[in-house]
Amino acid sequence: MKISHGLNPQLSHVILSLFLVGIIFTGLFFGANIVVPILLSLLFAILLQPIVVYMESKIHLPHVLSVFLSLCIFIILIAAIFFFITREVASFTKDLPLIKENLNQHANSVQQWIKNRFDISYYQQKQYINSAKQETITNNKDLLGSTLGSFSQALLSTTLVPIYTFLILLYKSLFMEFLRKKITAPNHFVLQKILFEIKTVVRSYIFGLLIEMLFVAILTSTGFWILGIKYFIFLGLITALLNLIPYIGILIAGTISVIISLTTSPDLNDVIGVVCVNIIVQLIDNNLLVPNIVGSKVSLNALATIIGVIIGGALAGVAGMFLAIPFLAIIKIIMDNIPEIEPWGYLLGNEYPGKNKGGLLKKFRKKGK
């Protein structure tokens, strides 16, 4: 593809790269429901590939059976987590009478504080609450259609992801041969290097996430257990799962923990304790777990990560936020191995250009001379 005969070759590659990135973003924006399940399946396929290889080489199972059994193990693990969560939710619903009593007690305390602080009578507060309820019901009716549509799309994605994962694993050799045919022979070594680095980074990142989830679940559950919070294991698991969503997941988990502690305990001190536990766990996670277990695997700077997560959320919601970091890492690997666009990969990385003050400015001055 020739952009212009008079254009510098390096500039041509940059423009072409930006054009391709624009096409990818456009495709994600308009076809997120199609693209996101495929990208999730690709990540899961990369993660499950070592299990497939082990079954083929060590147990000597056929390729199709190895892929099928690997996928079954993965589905069983996900189903076990889902089963535990649903069981805890069912147990939570059994305490609805006690929850209602605690909520009424907290509501009375809040109403009393508002009356004393702002001199608003109970009758006026009740009118405000009834008006807000009516408005909420009206808004919920308007959102019902879109909510049902989102639920049906999530259900469809849940069905498609295992199918896509199975097919990607099954036809892995076909995809590899396609890449070899597409890339010229002198660049096969670069292709192998890129694919090897992508597999290594993705697997290390996902395993790092799993280890981080385990630590967050244990720390949160232990803190809630010490405070005497009911459903401490459930809240620890929810916090660990929501922590997969970068930056905002822990805030959502903290809000859920506060709400459940409010509804299951009449003591407001428990709420303060829950907030403190979440803050402590977040500090440990951000300063110890993420830099040493997760962050070191992808080598992305904080600015690129935050922007990527925001763009991913805008394009594809929660799934896009989860996918943002691993696919940013994949894009960086590809850029690092192509000389024409290597500076863009450097821009995404976390390597600082120099420790000496004014070192970078001196380099530019030398080049100017």
LINCORQUI-V489269 format. One record per backbone hydrogen bond with DSSP energy under -1.0 kcal/mol. NH is the residue of the N-H (numbers start at 0). CO is the residue of the C=O. If there is no record, write none. Layout:
NH CO
NH CO
//
This chain:
6 3
11 7
12 8
13 9
14 10
15 11
16 12
17 13
18 14
19 15
20 16
21 17
22 18
23 19
24 20
25 21
26 22
27 23
28 24
29 25
30 26
33 30
34 30
35 31
38 34
39 35
40 36
41 37
42 38
43 39
44 40
45 41
46 42
47 43
48 44
51 47
52 48
53 49
54 50
55 51
56 52
57 53
58 53
60 54
65 61
66 62
67 63
68 64
69 65
70 66
71 67
72 68
73 69
74 70
75 71
76 72
77 73
78 74
79 75
80 76
81 77
82 78
83 79
84 80
85 81
86 82
87 83
88 84
89 85
90 86
91 87
92 88
94 91
95 92
98 94
99 95
100 96
101 97
102 98
103 99
104 100
105 101
106 102
107 103
108 104
109 105
110 106
111 107
112 108
113 109
114 110
115 111
116 112
117 113
118 114
124 120
125 121
126 122
127 123
128 124
129 125
130 126
131 127
132 128
133 129
134 130
135 131
136 132
137 133
138 134
139 135
140 136
141 137
142 138
146 142
147 143
148 144
149 145
150 146
151 147
152 148
153 149
154 150
155 151
156 152
157 153
158 154
159 155
160 156
163 159
164 160
165 161
166 162
167 163
168 164
169 165
170 166
174 170
175 171
176 172
177 173
178 174
179 175
180 176
181 177
182 178
186 183
187 184
190 186
191 187
192 188
193 189
194 190
195 191
196 192
197 193
198 194
199 195
200 196
201 197
202 198
203 199
204 200
205 201
206 202
207 203
208 204
209 205
210 206
211 207
212 208
213 209
214 210
215 211
216 212
217 213
218 214
219 215
220 216
221 217
222 218
223 219
224 220
225 221
226 222
228 223
234 230
235 231
236 232
237 233
238 234
239 235
240 236
241 237
242 238
243 240
244 241
247 245
248 244
251 247
252 248
253 249
254 250
255 251
256 252
257 253
258 254
259 255
260 256
261 257
262 258
263 259
264 260
269 266
271 267
272 268
273 269
274 270
275 271
276 272
277 273
278 274
279 275
280 276
281 277
282 278
283 279
284 280
285 281
286 282
287 283
288 283
289 284
291 287
292 288
293 288
294 289
296 293
298 294
300 347
304 300
305 301
306 302
307 303
308 304
309 305
310 306
311 307
312 308
313 309
314 310
315 311
316 312
320 316
321 317
322 318
323 319
326 322
327 323
328 324
329 325
330 326
331 327
332 328
333 329
334 330
335 331
336 332
337 334
340 337
344 340
345 341
346 342
347 343
358 355
361 357
362 358
363 359
364 360
365 361
366 362
367 363
368 364
//
